[in-house]
Amino acid sequence: MARGDGFSIIKRTRGGRELAHWEVRVQVPREWRTAVGKKEVIRSTGTGDRREAGRLAPEIVTKLYTRWRQAGNPADLLP
């Protein structure tokens, strides 16, 4: 997966302070938005290293897309 494939790697803040881990912001495909209930989903990469986050992000996105495709029940899509 390359940049522009429906995800980005972000560093959010909470209370004016940066969170320790990088996160992946994934755009939910239009056909799954009703079932998922969101336009985007954010998942932690579990690392504070930007390069490692970049390496892990495609795997996280692939797992989410696979889960969405295989789910027969929209309730199965919830985290």
PDB file of N, CA, C and O in Angstrom:
ATOM      1  N   MET A   1       0.843  -1.184   0.000  1.00  0.00           N
ATOM      2  CA  MET A   1       0.000   0.000   0.000  1.00  0.00           C
ATOM      3  C   MET A   1       0.881   1.239   0.000  1.00  0.00           C
ATOM      4  O   MET A   1       1.931   1.286   0.641  1.00  0.00           O
ATOM      5  N   ALA A   2       0.434   2.210  -0.718  1.00  0.00           N
ATOM      6  CA  ALA A   2       1.188   3.454  -0.791  1.00  0.00           C
ATOM      7  C   ALA A   2       0.359   4.577  -0.192  1.00  0.00           C
ATOM      8  O   ALA A   2      -0.844   4.439   0.032  1.00  0.00           O
ATOM      9  N   ARG A   3       1.017   5.667   0.057  1.00  0.00           N
ATOM     10  CA  ARG A   3       0.325   6.832   0.572  1.00  0.00           C
ATOM     11  C   ARG A   3      -0.795   7.203  -0.397  1.00  0.00           C
ATOM     12  O   ARG A   3      -0.614   7.140  -1.613  1.00  0.00           O
ATOM     13  N   GLY A   4      -1.932   7.583   0.134  1.00  0.00           N
ATOM     14  CA  GLY A   4      -3.072   7.900  -0.706  1.00  0.00           C
ATOM     15  C   GLY A   4      -4.008   6.720  -0.885  1.00  0.00           C
ATOM     16  O   GLY A   4      -4.984   6.798  -1.631  1.00  0.00           O
ATOM     17  N   ASP A   5      -3.710   5.625  -0.198  1.00  0.00           N
ATOM     18  CA  ASP A   5      -4.542   4.437  -0.293  1.00  0.00           C
ATOM     19  C   ASP A   5      -5.650   4.423   0.752  1.00  0.00           C
ATOM     20  O   ASP A   5      -6.117   3.355   1.150  1.00  0.00           O
ATOM     21  N   GLY A   6      -6.067   5.589   1.192  1.00  0.00           N
ATOM     22  CA  GLY A   6      -7.172   5.654   2.138  1.00  0.00           C
ATOM     23  C   GLY A   6      -6.748   5.656   3.588  1.00  0.00           C
ATOM     24  O   GLY A   6      -7.574   5.439   4.475  1.00  0.00           O
ATOM     25  N   PHE A   7      -5.453   5.900   3.849  1.00  0.00           N
ATOM     26  CA  PHE A   7      -5.006   5.988   5.234  1.00  0.00           C
ATOM     27  C   PHE A   7      -3.882   7.000   5.367  1.00  0.00           C
ATOM     28  O   PHE A   7      -3.220   7.353   4.392  1.00  0.00           O
ATOM     29  N   SER A   8      -3.684   7.457   6.585  1.00  0.00           N
ATOM     30  CA  SER A   8      -2.564   8.342   6.884  1.00  0.00           C
ATOM     31  C   SER A   8      -2.060   8.029   8.286  1.00  0.00           C
ATOM     32  O   SER A   8      -2.787   7.483   9.116  1.00  0.00           O
ATOM     33  N   ILE A   9      -0.811   8.381   8.531  1.00  0.00           N
ATOM     34  CA  ILE A   9      -0.200   8.160   9.839  1.00  0.00           C
ATOM     35  C   ILE A   9      -0.190   9.500  10.547  1.00  0.00           C
ATOM     36  O   ILE A   9       0.315  10.489  10.017  1.00  0.00           O
ATOM     37  N   ILE A  10      -0.753   9.530  11.751  1.00  0.00           N
ATOM     38  CA  ILE A  10      -0.917  10.798  12.454  1.00  0.00           C
ATOM     39  C   ILE A  10      -0.393  10.711  13.884  1.00  0.00           C
ATOM     40  O   ILE A  10      -0.226   9.626  14.440  1.00  0.00           O
ATOM     41  N   LYS A  11      -0.145  11.858  14.449  1.00  0.00           N
ATOM     42  CA  LYS A  11       0.226  11.982  15.855  1.00  0.00           C
ATOM     43  C   LYS A  11      -0.780  12.957  16.452  1.00  0.00           C
ATOM     44  O   LYS A  11      -0.757  14.143  16.124  1.00  0.00           O
ATOM     45  N   ARG A  12      -1.659  12.476  17.322  1.00  0.00           N
ATOM     46  CA  ARG A  12      -2.703  13.325  17.902  1.00  0.00           C
ATOM     47  C   ARG A  12      -2.258  13.931  19.220  1.00  0.00           C
ATOM     48  O   ARG A  12      -1.283  13.495  19.833  1.00  0.00           O
ATOM     49  N   THR A  13      -2.990  14.939  19.635  1.00  0.00           N
ATOM     50  CA  THR A  13      -2.751  15.562  20.935  1.00  0.00           C
ATOM     51  C   THR A  13      -3.995  15.410  21.789  1.00  0.00           C
ATOM     52  O   THR A  13      -5.114  15.324  21.283  1.00  0.00           O
ATOM     53  N   ARG A  14      -3.781  15.380  23.052  1.00  0.00           N
ATOM     54  CA  ARG A  14      -4.894  15.314  24.003  1.00  0.00           C
ATOM     55  C   ARG A  14      -4.505  16.213  25.168  1.00  0.00           C
ATOM     56  O   ARG A  14      -3.462  16.017  25.793  1.00  0.00           O
ATOM     57  N   GLY A  15      -5.335  17.183  25.453  1.00  0.00           N
ATOM     58  CA  GLY A  15      -5.040  18.108  26.545  1.00  0.00           C
ATOM     59  C   GLY A  15      -3.796  18.941  26.294  1.00  0.00           C
ATOM     60  O   GLY A  15      -3.107  19.330  27.237  1.00  0.00           O
ATOM     61  N   GLY A  16      -3.502  19.218  25.026  1.00  0.00           N
ATOM     62  CA  GLY A  16      -2.345  20.026  24.684  1.00  0.00           C
ATOM     63  C   GLY A  16      -1.032  19.254  24.624  1.00  0.00           C
ATOM     64  O   GLY A  16       0.014  19.836  24.334  1.00  0.00           O
ATOM     65  N   ARG A  17      -1.074  17.967  24.891  1.00  0.00           N
ATOM     66  CA  ARG A  17       0.137  17.141  24.863  1.00  0.00           C
ATOM     67  C   ARG A  17       0.017  16.068  23.791  1.00  0.00           C
ATOM     68  O   ARG A  17      -1.061  15.517  23.568  1.00  0.00           O
ATOM     69  N   GLU A  18       1.133  15.778  23.130  1.00  0.00           N
ATOM     70  CA  GLU A  18       1.138  14.727  22.117  1.00  0.00           C
ATOM     71  C   GLU A  18       0.976  13.364  22.756  1.00  0.00           C
ATOM     72  O   GLU A  18       1.531  13.091  23.820  1.00  0.00           O
ATOM     73  N   LEU A  19       0.215  12.518  22.098  1.00  0.00           N
ATOM     74  CA  LEU A  19       0.102  11.129  22.544  1.00  0.00           C
ATOM     75  C   LEU A  19       1.419  10.421  22.244  1.00  0.00           C
ATOM     76  O   LEU A  19       2.148  10.821  21.336  1.00  0.00           O
ATOM     77  N   ALA A  20       1.722   9.385  22.992  1.00  0.00           N
ATOM     78  CA  ALA A  20       3.012   8.701  22.868  1.00  0.00           C
ATOM     79  C   ALA A  20       3.132   7.905  21.570  1.00  0.00           C
ATOM     80  O   ALA A  20       4.235   7.764  21.041  1.00  0.00           O
ATOM     81  N   HIS A  21       2.026   7.385  21.047  1.00  0.00           N
ATOM     82  CA  HIS A  21       2.094   6.509  19.889  1.00  0.00           C
ATOM     83  C   HIS A  21       1.566   7.171  18.628  1.00  0.00           C
ATOM     84  O   HIS A  21       0.672   8.016  18.671  1.00  0.00           O
ATOM     85  N   TRP A  22       2.141   6.769  17.510  1.00  0.00           N
ATOM     86  CA  TRP A  22       1.614   7.155  16.216  1.00  0.00           C
ATOM     87  C   TRP A  22       0.359   6.336  15.959  1.00  0.00           C
ATOM     88  O   TRP A  22       0.226   5.211  16.441  1.00  0.00           O
ATOM     89  N   GLU A  23      -0.553   6.912  15.199  1.00  0.00           N
ATOM     90  CA  GLU A  23      -1.807   6.242  14.897  1.00  0.00           C
ATOM     91  C   GLU A  23      -2.055   6.233  13.395  1.00  0.00           C
ATOM     92  O   GLU A  23      -1.499   7.040  12.650  1.00  0.00           O
ATOM     93  N   VAL A  24      -2.893   5.313  12.974  1.00  0.00           N
ATOM     94  CA  VAL A  24      -3.278   5.212  11.568  1.00  0.00           C
ATOM     95  C   VAL A  24      -4.723   5.651  11.450  1.00  0.00           C
ATOM     96  O   VAL A  24      -5.599   5.119  12.131  1.00  0.00           O
ATOM     97  N   ARG A  25      -4.969   6.616  10.590  1.00  0.00           N
ATOM     98  CA  ARG A  25      -6.333   7.077  10.301  1.00  0.00           C
ATOM     99  C   ARG A  25      -6.743   6.410   8.992  1.00  0.00           C
ATOM    100  O   ARG A  25      -6.125   6.635   7.952  1.00  0.00           O
ATOM    101  N   VAL A  26      -7.792   5.587   9.050  1.00  0.00           N
ATOM    102  CA  VAL A  26      -8.237   4.808   7.894  1.00  0.00           C
ATOM    103  C   VAL A  26      -9.600   5.307   7.446  1.00  0.00           C
ATOM    104  O   VAL A  26     -10.531   5.393   8.248  1.00  0.00           O
ATOM    105  N   GLN A  27      -9.716   5.632   6.178  1.00  0.00           N
ATOM    106  CA  GLN A  27     -11.013   6.009   5.630  1.00  0.00           C
ATOM    107  C   GLN A  27     -11.831   4.742   5.415  1.00  0.00           C
ATOM    108  O   GLN A  27     -11.368   3.794   4.780  1.00  0.00           O
ATOM    109  N   VAL A  28     -13.035   4.733   5.942  1.00  0.00           N
ATOM    110  CA  VAL A  28     -13.924   3.581   5.782  1.00  0.00           C
ATOM    111  C   VAL A  28     -14.523   3.648   4.380  1.00  0.00           C
ATOM    112  O   VAL A  28     -15.072   4.682   3.998  1.00  0.00           O
ATOM    113  N   PRO A  29     -14.428   2.556   3.600  1.00  0.00           N
ATOM    114  CA  PRO A  29     -15.040   2.553   2.270  1.00  0.00           C
ATOM    115  C   PRO A  29     -16.528   2.894   2.355  1.00  0.00           C
ATOM    116  O   PRO A  29     -17.214   2.506   3.301  1.00  0.00           O
ATOM    117  N   ARG A  30     -17.006   3.614   1.369  1.00  0.00           N
ATOM    118  CA  ARG A  30     -18.387   4.113   1.367  1.00  0.00           C
ATOM    119  C   ARG A  30     -19.414   3.016   1.640  1.00  0.00           C
ATOM    120  O   ARG A  30     -20.382   3.242   2.366  1.00  0.00           O
ATOM    121  N   GLU A  31     -19.210   1.835   1.065  1.00  0.00           N
ATOM    122  CA  GLU A  31     -20.201   0.765   1.234  1.00  0.00           C
ATOM    123  C   GLU A  31     -20.242   0.212   2.661  1.00  0.00           C
ATOM    124  O   GLU A  31     -21.197  -0.475   3.025  1.00  0.00           O
ATOM    125  N   TRP A  32     -19.231   0.499   3.464  1.00  0.00           N
ATOM    126  CA  TRP A  32     -19.191  -0.005   4.836  1.00  0.00           C
ATOM    127  C   TRP A  32     -19.498   1.066   5.881  1.00  0.00           C
ATOM    128  O   TRP A  32     -19.573   0.758   7.070  1.00  0.00           O
ATOM    129  N   ARG A  33     -19.673   2.300   5.463  1.00  0.00           N
ATOM    130  CA  ARG A  33     -19.876   3.394   6.429  1.00  0.00           C
ATOM    131  C   ARG A  33     -21.111   3.209   7.288  1.00  0.00           C
ATOM    132  O   ARG A  33     -21.077   3.512   8.481  1.00  0.00           O
ATOM    133  N   THR A  34     -22.187   2.727   6.724  1.00  0.00           N
ATOM    134  CA  THR A  34     -23.408   2.512   7.498  1.00  0.00           C
ATOM    135  C   THR A  34     -23.179   1.432   8.544  1.00  0.00           C
ATOM    136  O   THR A  34     -23.578   1.586   9.698  1.00  0.00           O
ATOM    137  N   ALA A  35     -22.539   0.346   8.145  1.00  0.00           N
ATOM    138  CA  ALA A  35     -22.296  -0.766   9.064  1.00  0.00           C
ATOM    139  C   ALA A  35     -21.294  -0.400  10.152  1.00  0.00           C
ATOM    140  O   ALA A  35     -21.478  -0.751  11.317  1.00  0.00           O
ATOM    141  N   VAL A  36     -20.236   0.306   9.769  1.00  0.00           N
ATOM    142  CA  VAL A  36     -19.206   0.684  10.740  1.00  0.00           C
ATOM    143  C   VAL A  36     -19.690   1.855  11.586  1.00  0.00           C
ATOM    144  O   VAL A  36     -19.359   1.946  12.768  1.00  0.00           O
ATOM    145  N   GLY A  37     -20.472   2.750  10.984  1.00  0.00           N
ATOM    146  CA  GLY A  37     -21.008   3.893  11.707  1.00  0.00           C
ATOM    147  C   GLY A  37     -20.087   5.093  11.736  1.00  0.00           C
ATOM    148  O   GLY A  37     -20.319   6.045  12.481  1.00  0.00           O
ATOM    149  N   LYS A  38     -19.034   5.051  10.921  1.00  0.00           N
ATOM    150  CA  LYS A  38     -18.066   6.155  10.885  1.00  0.00           C
ATOM    151  C   LYS A  38     -17.525   6.312   9.472  1.00  0.00           C
ATOM    152  O   LYS A  38     -17.595   5.393   8.656  1.00  0.00           O
ATOM    153  N   LYS A  39     -16.977   7.512   9.199  1.00  0.00           N
ATOM    154  CA  LYS A  39     -16.302   7.752   7.927  1.00  0.00           C
ATOM    155  C   LYS A  39     -14.831   7.373   8.007  1.00  0.00           C
ATOM    156  O   LYS A  39     -14.199   7.054   6.999  1.00  0.00           O
ATOM    157  N   GLU A  40     -14.295   7.413   9.230  1.00  0.00           N
ATOM    158  CA  GLU A  40     -12.898   7.039   9.421  1.00  0.00           C
ATOM    159  C   GLU A  40     -12.717   6.335  10.759  1.00  0.00           C
ATOM    160  O   GLU A  40     -13.493   6.532  11.694  1.00  0.00           O
ATOM    161  N   VAL A  41     -11.684   5.518  10.829  1.00  0.00           N
ATOM    162  CA  VAL A  41     -11.371   4.765  12.034  1.00  0.00           C
ATOM    163  C   VAL A  41      -9.912   5.041  12.360  1.00  0.00           C
ATOM    164  O   VAL A  41      -9.069   5.084  11.465  1.00  0.00           O
ATOM    165  N   ILE A  42      -9.617   5.226  13.628  1.00  0.00           N
ATOM    166  CA  ILE A  42      -8.237   5.478  14.050  1.00  0.00           C
ATOM    167  C   ILE A  42      -7.773   4.314  14.921  1.00  0.00           C
ATOM    168  O   ILE A  42      -8.456   3.914  15.864  1.00  0.00           O
ATOM    169  N   ARG A  43      -6.599   3.778  14.586  1.00  0.00           N
ATOM    170  CA  ARG A  43      -6.001   2.672  15.328  1.00  0.00           C
ATOM    171  C   ARG A  43      -4.565   3.034  15.697  1.00  0.00           C
ATOM    172  O   ARG A  43      -3.837   3.612  14.890  1.00  0.00           O
ATOM    173  N   SER A  44      -4.168   2.695  16.904  1.00  0.00           N
ATOM    174  CA  SER A  44      -2.796   2.933  17.358  1.00  0.00           C
ATOM    175  C   SER A  44      -1.853   1.948  16.697  1.00  0.00           C
ATOM    176  O   SER A  44      -2.204   0.789  16.479  1.00  0.00           O
ATOM    177  N   THR A  45      -0.651   2.414  16.379  1.00  0.00           N
ATOM    178  CA  THR A  45       0.370   1.520  15.846  1.00  0.00           C
ATOM    179  C   THR A  45       1.136   0.844  16.977  1.00  0.00           C
ATOM    180  O   THR A  45       1.817  -0.158  16.758  1.00  0.00           O
ATOM    181  N   GLY A  46       1.026   1.390  18.180  1.00  0.00           N
ATOM    182  CA  GLY A  46       1.703   0.813  19.323  1.00  0.00           C
ATOM    183  C   GLY A  46       3.160   1.210  19.430  1.00  0.00           C
ATOM    184  O   GLY A  46       3.907   0.637  20.224  1.00  0.00           O
ATOM    185  N   THR A  47       3.572   2.193  18.633  1.00  0.00           N
ATOM    186  CA  THR A  47       4.964   2.619  18.669  1.00  0.00           C
ATOM    187  C   THR A  47       5.075   4.139  18.574  1.00  0.00           C
ATOM    188  O   THR A  47       4.243   4.800  17.952  1.00  0.00           O
ATOM    189  N   GLY A  48       6.104   4.668  19.194  1.00  0.00           N
ATOM    190  CA  GLY A  48       6.378   6.096  19.121  1.00  0.00           C
ATOM    191  C   GLY A  48       7.365   6.438  18.019  1.00  0.00           C
ATOM    192  O   GLY A  48       7.658   7.612  17.787  1.00  0.00           O
ATOM    193  N   ASP A  49       7.879   5.422  17.337  1.00  0.00           N
ATOM    194  CA  ASP A  49       8.851   5.612  16.257  1.00  0.00           C
ATOM    195  C   ASP A  49       8.121   5.774  14.924  1.00  0.00           C
ATOM    196  O   ASP A  49       7.361   4.896  14.518  1.00  0.00           O
ATOM    197  N   ARG A  50       8.352   6.888  14.252  1.00  0.00           N
ATOM    198  CA  ARG A  50       7.649   7.214  13.008  1.00  0.00           C
ATOM    199  C   ARG A  50       7.921   6.186  11.909  1.00  0.00           C
ATOM    200  O   ARG A  50       7.001   5.786  11.195  1.00  0.00           O
ATOM    201  N   ARG A  51       9.150   5.764  11.772  1.00  0.00           N
ATOM    202  CA  ARG A  51       9.488   4.786  10.729  1.00  0.00           C
ATOM    203  C   ARG A  51       8.809   3.436  10.981  1.00  0.00           C
ATOM    204  O   ARG A  51       8.286   2.809  10.060  1.00  0.00           O
ATOM    205  N   GLU A  52       8.826   3.012  12.218  1.00  0.00           N
ATOM    206  CA  GLU A  52       8.174   1.752  12.585  1.00  0.00           C
ATOM    207  C   GLU A  52       6.670   1.854  12.339  1.00  0.00           C
ATOM    208  O   GLU A  52       6.045   0.902  11.872  1.00  0.00           O
ATOM    209  N   ALA A  53       6.096   3.012  12.657  1.00  0.00           N
ATOM    210  CA  ALA A  53       4.660   3.231  12.415  1.00  0.00           C
ATOM    211  C   ALA A  53       4.360   3.130  10.921  1.00  0.00           C
ATOM    212  O   ALA A  53       3.344   2.557  10.527  1.00  0.00           O
ATOM    213  N   GLY A  54       5.229   3.678  10.103  1.00  0.00           N
ATOM    214  CA  GLY A  54       5.053   3.602   8.658  1.00  0.00           C
ATOM    215  C   GLY A  54       5.135   2.180   8.139  1.00  0.00           C
ATOM    216  O   GLY A  54       4.463   1.826   7.170  1.00  0.00           O
ATOM    217  N   ARG A  55       5.953   1.369   8.778  1.00  0.00           N
ATOM    218  CA  ARG A  55       6.081  -0.027   8.396  1.00  0.00           C
ATOM    219  C   ARG A  55       4.853  -0.839   8.826  1.00  0.00           C
ATOM    220  O   ARG A  55       4.427  -1.746   8.111  1.00  0.00           O
ATOM    221  N   LEU A  56       4.287  -0.511   9.992  1.00  0.00           N
ATOM    222  CA  LEU A  56       3.155  -1.253  10.543  1.00  0.00           C
ATOM    223  C   LEU A  56       1.807  -0.835   9.944  1.00  0.00           C
ATOM    224  O   LEU A  56       0.874  -1.637   9.912  1.00  0.00           O
ATOM    225  N   ALA A  57       1.698   0.397   9.475  1.00  0.00           N
ATOM    226  CA  ALA A  57       0.420   0.937   9.012  1.00  0.00           C
ATOM    227  C   ALA A  57      -0.261   0.099   7.927  1.00  0.00           C
ATOM    228  O   ALA A  57      -1.452  -0.184   8.058  1.00  0.00           O
ATOM    229  N   PRO A  58       0.436  -0.311   6.865  1.00  0.00           N
ATOM    230  CA  PRO A  58      -0.259  -1.104   5.834  1.00  0.00           C
ATOM    231  C   PRO A  58      -0.835  -2.414   6.371  1.00  0.00           C
ATOM    232  O   PRO A  58      -1.893  -2.857   5.924  1.00  0.00           O
ATOM    233  N   GLU A  59      -0.150  -3.028   7.319  1.00  0.00           N
ATOM    234  CA  GLU A  59      -0.645  -4.273   7.917  1.00  0.00           C
ATOM    235  C   GLU A  59      -1.938  -4.023   8.698  1.00  0.00           C
ATOM    236  O   GLU A  59      -2.880  -4.812   8.620  1.00  0.00           O
ATOM    237  N   ILE A  60      -1.974  -2.927   9.444  1.00  0.00           N
ATOM    238  CA  ILE A  60      -3.167  -2.562  10.222  1.00  0.00           C
ATOM    239  C   ILE A  60      -4.341  -2.292   9.284  1.00  0.00           C
ATOM    240  O   ILE A  60      -5.458  -2.748   9.531  1.00  0.00           O
ATOM    241  N   VAL A  61      -4.084  -1.552   8.211  1.00  0.00           N
ATOM    242  CA  VAL A  61      -5.132  -1.222   7.239  1.00  0.00           C
ATOM    243  C   VAL A  61      -5.641  -2.487   6.557  1.00  0.00           C
ATOM    244  O   VAL A  61      -6.847  -2.655   6.379  1.00  0.00           O
ATOM    245  N   THR A  62      -4.740  -3.365   6.180  1.00  0.00           N
ATOM    246  CA  THR A  62      -5.123  -4.609   5.520  1.00  0.00           C
ATOM    247  C   THR A  62      -6.006  -5.458   6.420  1.00  0.00           C
ATOM    248  O   THR A  62      -6.991  -6.036   5.959  1.00  0.00           O
ATOM    249  N   LYS A  63      -5.663  -5.538   7.696  1.00  0.00           N
ATOM    250  CA  LYS A  63      -6.474  -6.308   8.644  1.00  0.00           C
ATOM    251  C   LYS A  63      -7.881  -5.723   8.770  1.00  0.00           C
ATOM    252  O   LYS A  63      -8.864  -6.462   8.820  1.00  0.00           O
ATOM    253  N   LEU A  64      -7.970  -4.388   8.821  1.00  0.00           N
ATOM    254  CA  LEU A  64      -9.294  -3.752   8.913  1.00  0.00           C
ATOM    255  C   LEU A  64     -10.123  -4.031   7.657  1.00  0.00           C
ATOM    256  O   LEU A  64     -11.289  -4.414   7.753  1.00  0.00           O
ATOM    257  N   TYR A  65      -9.523  -3.839   6.485  1.00  0.00           N
ATOM    258  CA  TYR A  65     -10.251  -4.081   5.235  1.00  0.00           C
ATOM    259  C   TYR A  65     -10.696  -5.529   5.140  1.00  0.00           C
ATOM    260  O   TYR A  65     -11.821  -5.799   4.719  1.00  0.00           O
ATOM    261  N   THR A  66      -9.843  -6.461   5.520  1.00  0.00           N
ATOM    262  CA  THR A  66     -10.187  -7.881   5.486  1.00  0.00           C
ATOM    263  C   THR A  66     -11.355  -8.164   6.414  1.00  0.00           C
ATOM    264  O   THR A  66     -12.283  -8.892   6.062  1.00  0.00           O
ATOM    265  N   ARG A  67     -11.298  -7.582   7.597  1.00  0.00           N
ATOM    266  CA  ARG A  67     -12.378  -7.772   8.575  1.00  0.00           C
ATOM    267  C   ARG A  67     -13.703  -7.227   8.042  1.00  0.00           C
ATOM    268  O   ARG A  67     -14.750  -7.852   8.207  1.00  0.00           O
ATOM    269  N   TRP A  68     -13.649  -6.060   7.406  1.00  0.00           N
ATOM    270  CA  TRP A  68     -14.868  -5.459   6.870  1.00  0.00           C
ATOM    271  C   TRP A  68     -15.438  -6.310   5.736  1.00  0.00           C
ATOM    272  O   TRP A  68     -16.654  -6.483   5.642  1.00  0.00           O
ATOM    273  N   ARG A  69     -14.574  -6.836   4.883  1.00  0.00           N
ATOM    274  CA  ARG A  69     -15.035  -7.649   3.744  1.00  0.00           C
ATOM    275  C   ARG A  69     -15.646  -8.974   4.196  1.00  0.00           C
ATOM    276  O   ARG A  69     -16.623  -9.441   3.611  1.00  0.00           O
ATOM    277  N   GLN A  70     -15.073  -9.574   5.233  1.00  0.00           N
ATOM    278  CA  GLN A  70     -15.510 -10.894   5.665  1.00  0.00           C
ATOM    279  C   GLN A  70     -16.691 -10.864   6.632  1.00  0.00           C
ATOM    280  O   GLN A  70     -17.340 -11.888   6.849  1.00  0.00           O
ATOM    281  N   ALA A  71     -16.968  -9.720   7.203  1.00  0.00           N
ATOM    282  CA  ALA A  71     -18.038  -9.633   8.197  1.00  0.00           C
ATOM    283  C   ALA A  71     -19.397  -9.810   7.523  1.00  0.00           C
ATOM    284  O   ALA A  71     -19.728  -9.129   6.552  1.00  0.00           O
ATOM    285  N   GLY A  72     -20.164 -10.735   8.063  1.00  0.00           N
ATOM    286  CA  GLY A  72     -21.508 -10.931   7.527  1.00  0.00           C
ATOM    287  C   GLY A  72     -22.524 -10.106   8.295  1.00  0.00           C
ATOM    288  O   GLY A  72     -23.595  -9.789   7.779  1.00  0.00           O
ATOM    289  N   ASN A  73     -22.182  -9.754   9.545  1.00  0.00           N
ATOM    290  CA  ASN A  73     -23.074  -9.022  10.420  1.00  0.00           C
ATOM    291  C   ASN A  73     -22.424  -7.681  10.752  1.00  0.00           C
ATOM    292  O   ASN A  73     -21.295  -7.670  11.241  1.00  0.00           O
ATOM    293  N   PRO A  74     -23.092  -6.543  10.504  1.00  0.00           N
ATOM    294  CA  PRO A  74     -22.495  -5.254  10.811  1.00  0.00           C
ATOM    295  C   PRO A  74     -22.033  -5.109  12.255  1.00  0.00           C
ATOM    296  O   PRO A  74     -21.109  -4.343  12.527  1.00  0.00           O
ATOM    297  N   ALA A  75     -22.649  -5.820  13.179  1.00  0.00           N
ATOM    298  CA  ALA A  75     -22.228  -5.752  14.578  1.00  0.00           C
ATOM    299  C   ALA A  75     -20.839  -6.346  14.763  1.00  0.00           C
ATOM    300  O   ALA A  75     -20.143  -5.999  15.717  1.00  0.00           O
ATOM    301  N   ASP A  76     -20.425  -7.237  13.864  1.00  0.00           N
ATOM    302  CA  ASP A  76     -19.090  -7.833  13.924  1.00  0.00           C
ATOM    303  C   ASP A  76     -18.003  -6.829  13.591  1.00  0.00           C
ATOM    304  O   ASP A  76     -16.828  -7.078  13.862  1.00  0.00           O
ATOM    305  N   LEU A  77     -18.374  -5.701  13.008  1.00  0.00           N
ATOM    306  CA  LEU A  77     -17.398  -4.707  12.583  1.00  0.00           C
ATOM    307  C   LEU A  77     -16.921  -3.817  13.720  1.00  0.00           C
ATOM    308  O   LEU A  77     -15.898  -3.146  13.587  1.00  0.00           O
ATOM    309  N   LEU A  78     -17.633  -3.799  14.822  1.00  0.00           N
ATOM    310  CA  LEU A  78     -17.263  -2.934  15.919  1.00  0.00           C
ATOM    311  C   LEU A  78     -16.005  -3.467  16.597  1.00  0.00           C
ATOM    312  O   LEU A  78     -15.797  -4.678  16.674  1.00  0.00           O
ATOM    313  N   PRO A  79     -15.155  -2.536  17.096  1.00  0.00           N
ATOM    314  CA  PRO A  79     -13.873  -2.949  17.714  1.00  0.00           C
ATOM    315  C   PRO A  79     -14.025  -3.834  18.919  1.00  0.00           C
ATOM    316  O   PRO A  79     -13.029  -4.240  19.516  1.00  0.00           O
TER     317      PRO A  79
END
